[in-house]
């Protein structure tokens, strides 16, 4: 423990599954973790479960560029400069190609690809 002491990590999709596990591992290593999810309650609940440190939950739809920018401003104001970004948020809309609706494809693309781009750009600034 402690190898990431003093570091700030943002983890998208942190309310469950792989994102939650990554957040927990970062917290155990000493990082302050900003747990990000679309639902504020689930993000806060995840952050409260992380060991040690002063972690916080934040609601953000990563497919919204302005929401990503505002999120990063909030995290930096509360926790300090961001050292680690984990783009874990993602959605799946499984179907065979000929039955996949355009709206489903758009949502996957907007969250999984554009969302990662928006978060990287917001942190890089």
Buried (B, 14 or more C-beta within 10 A) or exposed (E): EEEBEEBBBBBBBBBEEEBBEBBBBBBBBBBBBBBBBBEEEBBBBBBEEBEBBEBBBBBBBBBBBEBBBBBBEBBBEEBEEBBBBBBBBBBEEEEEEEEEEEEBEEBBEBBBEBBBEBBEEBBEE
